[in-house]
């Protein structure tokens, strides 16, 4: 039994379906199904039984689950111990540019506490590009905005979208927003269109610095997460459309060589603070 298949087996059990496990592990459902089929062939006994759309473990499945957790933990502990004894731990971290001010300082501090000899590479890009980089094995750890109805990652913070800038009830609204893969881009555009409010997007920004500069200069209002609005006036008393709440999570790649274990992920999130509060 290979470790990767055991990881997938644990994910299937914890998520209750191959589909959700595949989403969490950034695999296709067919790939997860093949792994489970091969695992059952190796064990020589059925591991799952279906009840409607839900998966339930057989008695043999429960037995394997107990050993699978131990085997994966022992495997990861061994790799972590060996790498720590090598002297330097390389960790490649992805983080959206707009979360850098509010989240990165706390996260980096905790990472260095866990790995005193840490070599940390930080890459700033959008959540979607970060997920692609995780899939390609180019990142080990990432801060992302969790997709709606997804259970991926470990929760860092609940956050809320806000409008920022100097709002004037002009006939046409000038708007500076993040690019099209941002949750607030779509919410802002669709909300204004439903209100039939005239607006003009003066820039789709690929960085928080660009968006903040345009808002500070009074050229536009912006839409972003409250934790990213530091130093910008939040527009609270207006009839602008509501922006969605979001969940910011910490997620790791599933690569066996990843120095971050699932236990490390949860310990770091717990140490950063109460996940129901925004950063100060």
Backbone torsions as a table, in degrees:
resi	resn	phi	psi	omega
1	UNK	NA	124.7	179.5
2	UNK	-87.9	154.0	-175.2
3	UNK	-62.4	-37.9	-178.5
4	UNK	-61.2	-41.3	178.5
5	UNK	-66.3	-37.6	178.0
6	UNK	-66.8	-36.9	175.4
7	UNK	-61.3	-43.8	-180.0
8	UNK	-65.1	-39.3	178.1
9	UNK	-60.9	-45.3	178.8
10	UNK	-62.3	-42.5	179.4
11	UNK	-63.0	-39.5	178.3
12	UNK	-62.6	-43.1	-179.3
13	UNK	-66.8	-45.1	-176.9
14	UNK	-68.4	-31.9	-177.8
15	UNK	-94.7	-14.3	176.5
16	UNK	79.8	3.2	178.5
17	UNK	-162.6	154.5	175.8
18	UNK	-66.7	-34.6	-176.4
19	UNK	-64.0	-49.2	-179.3
20	UNK	-68.2	-35.1	177.0
21	UNK	-63.7	-42.5	179.3
22	UNK	-61.7	-40.9	178.8
23	UNK	-64.4	-42.5	-179.1
24	UNK	-65.9	-36.3	-175.7
25	UNK	-94.9	2.0	-178.8
26	UNK	57.8	45.1	175.8
27	UNK	-122.6	167.6	172.3
28	UNK	-82.4	156.9	178.8
29	UNK	-63.5	-36.5	-179.6
30	UNK	-64.7	-36.2	178.8
31	UNK	-65.7	-42.3	178.1
32	UNK	-64.9	-42.0	179.7
33	UNK	-60.9	-41.7	178.7
34	UNK	-63.7	-41.6	178.3
35	UNK	-61.8	-43.8	-178.7
36	UNK	-67.3	-36.6	177.7
37	UNK	-63.4	-44.4	179.7
38	UNK	-65.6	-38.9	-179.5
39	UNK	-64.6	-42.1	178.1
40	UNK	-64.9	-35.3	177.4
41	UNK	-66.2	-39.8	179.0
42	UNK	-65.7	-42.5	-179.6
43	UNK	-71.9	-32.9	179.1
44	UNK	83.4	13.3	-179.6
45	UNK	-146.3	151.2	177.7
46	UNK	-67.5	140.4	-178.3
47	UNK	-105.8	-25.9	-176.3
48	UNK	-124.8	153.6	166.7
49	UNK	-137.9	142.6	-175.2
50	UNK	-95.9	142.4	171.9
51	UNK	-131.4	96.0	-171.4
52	UNK	69.3	-125.2	178.5
53	UNK	-94.2	-3.9	-174.9
54	UNK	-94.6	149.3	176.3
55	UNK	-98.6	138.2	174.3
56	UNK	-127.9	146.0	178.8
57	UNK	-79.6	141.4	167.9
58	UNK	-76.4	174.7	177.5
59	UNK	-61.1	-39.3	177.0
60	UNK	-66.5	-33.9	176.9
61	UNK	-62.8	-41.3	177.2
62	UNK	-61.7	-40.1	179.0
63	UNK	-63.7	-46.8	179.6
64	UNK	-63.8	-38.2	-179.4
65	UNK	-59.2	-41.9	179.9
66	UNK	-61.5	-45.2	-179.9
67	UNK	-74.6	-33.6	-178.8
68	UNK	-61.1	-44.0	178.4
69	UNK	-60.1	-42.6	-179.4
70	UNK	-65.7	-43.2	-178.0
71	UNK	-65.2	-44.7	179.8
72	UNK	-65.3	-42.6	179.2
73	UNK	-62.9	-43.7	179.4
74	UNK	-64.2	-42.3	177.7
75	UNK	-58.6	-49.5	-177.3
76	UNK	-68.0	-39.6	178.1
77	UNK	-62.0	-39.9	179.5
78	UNK	-63.1	-48.0	179.4
79	UNK	-62.0	-43.7	-179.5
80	UNK	-62.7	-44.0	-180.0
81	UNK	-62.1	-45.0	-179.1
82	UNK	-64.0	-40.4	-178.0
83	UNK	-71.3	-38.0	178.1
84	UNK	-63.9	-35.5	179.4
85	UNK	-74.6	-13.1	176.5
86	UNK	-73.6	-18.2	177.4
87	UNK	114.3	-54.6	-175.2
88	UNK	-122.8	134.6	176.2
89	UNK	-107.7	120.1	176.5
90	UNK	-89.8	126.9	178.5
91	UNK	-131.6	126.0	-179.1
92	UNK	-104.5	114.0	-173.0
93	UNK	-111.7	131.6	174.6
94	UNK	-107.2	139.6	-179.7
95	UNK	-151.8	129.4	174.2
96	UNK	-57.4	141.7	-176.0
97	UNK	-56.5	-35.8	-176.3
98	UNK	-73.4	-13.4	177.2
99	UNK	-98.0	0.0	-173.3
100	UNK	-61.3	-47.0	-177.3
101	UNK	-65.3	-45.3	-170.9
102	UNK	-82.1	-33.8	-169.4
103	UNK	-109.9	-41.0	-172.8
104	UNK	-56.5	-44.9	-177.5
105	UNK	-56.4	-45.1	179.7
106	UNK	-66.7	-41.4	-178.3
107	UNK	-66.2	-46.6	-179.9
108	UNK	-61.9	-38.4	177.9
109	UNK	-60.7	-44.6	-180.0
110	UNK	-68.3	-37.2	178.9
111	UNK	-62.5	-40.8	179.8
112	UNK	-71.9	-24.9	174.5
113	UNK	-70.9	-35.8	179.2
114	UNK	-75.0	-36.0	-178.6
115	UNK	-128.2	92.7	-177.5
116	UNK	-58.3	-32.2	-179.9
117	UNK	-104.6	55.1	-174.6
118	UNK	-89.5	131.6	168.7
119	UNK	-105.8	107.2	-170.8
120	UNK	-108.1	122.9	173.9
121	UNK	-107.8	122.0	-178.3
122	UNK	-109.1	129.4	179.3
123	UNK	-121.4	122.3	179.8
124	UNK	-100.3	124.4	178.5
125	UNK	-163.3	176.8	-178.4
126	UNK	-70.4	161.4	-179.5
127	UNK	-58.1	-41.8	-179.2
128	UNK	-64.7	-42.3	178.4
129	UNK	-67.4	-34.7	176.9
130	UNK	-62.9	-43.5	178.7
131	UNK	-61.0	-40.7	177.7
132	UNK	-62.3	-41.5	179.9
133	UNK	-66.1	-36.7	175.4
134	UNK	-62.6	-43.6	179.0
135	UNK	-60.4	-37.4	-178.0
136	UNK	-83.1	-0.5	-179.8
137	UNK	77.5	18.7	-178.1
138	UNK	-90.1	-12.5	177.5
139	UNK	-131.7	152.4	176.8
140	UNK	-101.4	-34.0	-171.7
141	UNK	-144.9	148.7	-177.7
142	UNK	-154.0	149.8	168.2
143	UNK	-100.1	126.4	-179.8
144	UNK	-140.5	164.1	167.7
145	UNK	-86.6	120.9	-177.1
146	UNK	-70.0	138.2	177.0
147	UNK	-66.2	149.1	178.5
148	UNK	-58.3	141.5	178.2
149	UNK	64.4	18.3	178.2
150	UNK	-103.0	152.3	177.6
151	UNK	-113.5	15.9	-175.4
152	UNK	-69.0	148.3	173.9
153	UNK	72.7	-177.4	177.4
154	UNK	-116.0	131.1	-172.1
155	UNK	-65.7	129.3	171.9
156	UNK	-98.3	-55.4	-176.9
157	UNK	-146.5	147.1	160.5
158	UNK	-86.6	137.8	179.8
159	UNK	-136.9	170.1	-176.1
160	UNK	-135.9	136.3	175.2
161	UNK	-71.2	140.5	178.7
162	UNK	-137.2	155.1	171.0
163	UNK	-90.5	140.3	-179.3
164	UNK	-131.3	153.5	177.3
165	UNK	123.1	-168.9	177.0
166	UNK	-101.6	107.3	-175.2
167	UNK	-89.2	128.3	174.4
168	UNK	-127.3	135.7	-178.5
169	UNK	-73.7	59.1	179.4
170	UNK	-76.6	160.4	177.7
171	UNK	-57.4	-35.9	-179.2
172	UNK	-127.5	136.5	-176.2
173	UNK	-98.1	128.8	173.7
174	UNK	-89.3	131.3	-169.9
175	UNK	-127.4	132.0	171.3
176	UNK	-118.8	119.8	-175.5
177	UNK	-136.4	165.7	175.4
178	UNK	-71.2	175.3	-174.8
179	UNK	-72.5	175.7	-165.2
180	UNK	-64.5	-18.3	179.2
181	UNK	-86.7	5.1	178.2
182	UNK	-88.0	138.5	179.5
183	UNK	-58.7	-36.8	-175.2
184	UNK	-76.4	-24.2	176.3
185	UNK	-60.5	-54.0	-177.5
186	UNK	-64.9	-42.9	-178.1
187	UNK	-63.6	-40.9	-179.1
188	UNK	-65.8	-47.8	-178.1
189	UNK	-63.3	-50.0	-177.7
190	UNK	-64.8	-38.2	180.0
191	UNK	-64.7	-43.1	179.4
192	UNK	-68.0	-36.9	178.9
193	UNK	-66.7	-38.4	177.6
194	UNK	-65.0	-34.2	177.1
195	UNK	-76.4	-9.7	-175.2
196	UNK	57.6	35.9	178.3
197	UNK	-90.0	126.5	176.8
198	UNK	-63.8	136.0	177.8
199	UNK	-152.6	161.9	176.9
200	UNK	-137.2	124.9	175.6
201	UNK	-81.7	110.3	-178.6
202	UNK	-84.1	-18.2	177.9
203	UNK	-164.8	135.4	165.7
204	UNK	-97.2	108.5	-168.2
205	UNK	-92.8	134.9	176.8
206	UNK	-90.6	-1.0	179.0
207	UNK	-146.6	152.9	177.6
208	UNK	-66.7	-33.9	-179.5
209	UNK	-60.5	-42.2	179.8
210	UNK	-65.8	-45.5	-179.5
211	UNK	-62.2	-45.9	-178.3
212	UNK	-63.1	-38.2	-179.4
213	UNK	-64.1	-41.2	179.7
214	UNK	-67.4	-39.1	178.7
215	UNK	-68.5	-44.6	-179.9
216	UNK	-61.9	-32.9	-179.9
217	UNK	-77.2	-4.6	179.5
218	UNK	77.4	16.1	-178.8
219	UNK	-82.3	-19.1	-175.2
220	UNK	-165.0	167.0	165.4
221	UNK	-99.5	156.8	-177.5
222	UNK	-127.1	166.0	177.4
223	UNK	-129.4	119.8	-179.1
224	UNK	-156.8	-179.3	179.3
225	UNK	-73.9	147.3	-179.0
226	UNK	-57.9	-38.6	-179.5
227	UNK	-66.8	-16.9	179.7
228	UNK	-97.2	1.1	-172.3
229	UNK	-94.0	16.6	-176.8
230	UNK	-58.0	128.2	178.3
231	UNK	84.5	-5.5	179.4
232	UNK	-108.1	140.0	177.8
233	UNK	-69.8	126.6	178.1
234	UNK	-84.7	129.9	179.4
235	UNK	-85.4	108.0	-176.5
236	UNK	-107.8	-34.9	-177.6
237	UNK	-103.8	85.6	178.9
238	UNK	-158.9	170.9	177.4
239	UNK	-101.4	22.4	176.5
240	UNK	-65.3	149.3	-176.7
241	UNK	-63.5	148.2	179.3
242	UNK	-66.7	144.7	177.0
243	UNK	-105.3	153.5	-171.9
244	UNK	-75.3	157.5	167.2
245	UNK	-79.9	151.0	-179.3
246	UNK	-134.7	164.6	174.4
247	UNK	-120.1	124.2	178.4
248	UNK	-99.5	125.1	-173.9
249	UNK	-126.7	161.6	173.4
250	UNK	-106.5	129.4	-174.6
251	UNK	-134.1	146.7	-179.9
252	UNK	-116.5	155.2	173.1
253	UNK	-75.2	159.4	-177.4
254	UNK	-91.6	7.3	-177.7
255	UNK	-65.7	139.4	-179.1
256	UNK	-62.3	-29.3	-177.9
257	UNK	-80.4	-1.1	-178.0
258	UNK	-65.8	124.0	179.0
259	UNK	-70.6	-17.3	178.7
260	UNK	-86.9	122.0	175.1
261	UNK	-94.6	166.5	177.8
262	UNK	-60.8	-38.3	179.3
263	UNK	-64.4	-38.0	177.2
264	UNK	-62.3	-42.3	-178.2
265	UNK	-57.7	-48.3	-177.7
266	UNK	-69.5	-37.4	179.0
267	UNK	-64.6	-40.7	179.6
268	UNK	-65.5	-44.3	179.5
269	UNK	-63.4	-40.8	178.1
270	UNK	-63.6	-39.6	-177.8
271	UNK	-69.6	-32.6	-179.1
272	UNK	-64.8	-31.6	175.5
273	UNK	139.4	-173.3	-179.5
274	UNK	-64.4	116.0	-174.9
275	UNK	-69.6	-9.3	179.7
276	UNK	-86.7	-5.8	-179.0
277	UNK	-110.5	149.9	173.9
278	UNK	-76.0	157.0	174.0
279	UNK	-59.8	147.1	178.9
280	UNK	-66.0	NA	NA
